């Protein structure tokens, strides 16, 4: 999951309860202490795990994850919630470029044609262009 909340002025400074329904097979993670990731903008700037423990339970519709969140008293803040640390497109491209460099270095180290290196198979190609 990934969603955000911006509170109207009348709700700022209050605590709300958030229920997320129909999560699949994630119950064990939350029973063992995993909590959602949050980021408040403007604010601390980085993503971090919620400090308060979340609750999960099975209902007729599936797993329900519940947690409390305090709405900031600051105006114009948006809080983002995520199941795991988000990975931006730019971060993904940087990581893939590092892999490209690492594989090029491996090819140079072994000084062999690409088809003769059998330790790791690595192929990167463009799937499609978006609008």
ChimeraX attribute file (.defattr): number of C-alpha atoms within 10 A of each C-alpha:
attribute: neighborCount
match mode: 1-to-1
recipient: residues
	/A:1	9
	/A:2	13
	/A:3	10
	/A:4	13
	/A:5	12
	/A:6	17
	/A:7	19
	/A:8	11
	/A:9	11
	/A:10	8
	/A:11	14
	/A:12	17
	/A:13	13
	/A:14	12
	/A:15	12
	/A:16	12
	/A:17	9
	/A:18	13
	/A:19	13
	/A:20	12
	/A:21	16
	/A:22	14
	/A:23	15
	/A:24	9
	/A:25	9
	/A:26	15
	/A:27	18
	/A:28	10
	/A:29	11
	/A:30	16
	/A:31	14
	/A:32	9
	/A:33	11
	/A:34	18
	/A:35	22
	/A:36	21
	/A:37	18
	/A:38	22
	/A:39	19
	/A:40	20
	/A:41	13
	/A:42	12
	/A:43	12
	/A:44	9
	/A:45	9
	/A:46	9
	/A:47	16
	/A:48	17
	/A:49	17
	/A:50	17
	/A:51	10
	/A:52	12
	/A:53	17
	/A:54	18
	/A:55	17
	/A:56	21
	/A:57	13
	/A:58	13
	/A:59	10
	/A:60	7
	/A:61	9
	/A:62	14
	/A:63	18
	/A:64	20
	/A:65	21
	/A:66	15
	/A:67	17
	/A:68	15
	/A:69	14
	/A:70	12
	/A:71	20
	/A:72	19
	/A:73	14
	/A:74	13
	/A:75	12
	/A:76	13
	/A:77	18
	/A:78	18
	/A:79	18
	/A:80	16
	/A:81	22
	/A:82	18
	/A:83	15
	/A:84	16
	/A:85	14
	/A:86	12
	/A:87	8
	/A:88	9
	/A:89	9
	/A:90	9
	/A:91	11
	/A:92	11
	/A:93	11
	/A:94	12
	/A:95	12
	/A:96	13
	/A:97	13
	/A:98	12
	/A:99	14
	/A:100	15
	/A:101	12
	/A:102	12
	/A:103	17
	/A:104	12
	/A:105	12
	/A:106	16
	/A:107	16
	/A:108	12
	/A:109	9
	/A:110	11
	/A:111	11
	/A:112	11
	/A:113	9
	/A:114	14
	/A:115	8
	/A:116	10
	/A:117	13
	/A:118	7
	/A:119	7
	/A:120	8
	/A:121	9
	/A:122	8
	/A:123	7
	/A:124	9
	/A:125	5
	/A:126	5
	/A:127	6
	/A:128	6
	/A:129	5
	/A:130	4
	/A:131	3
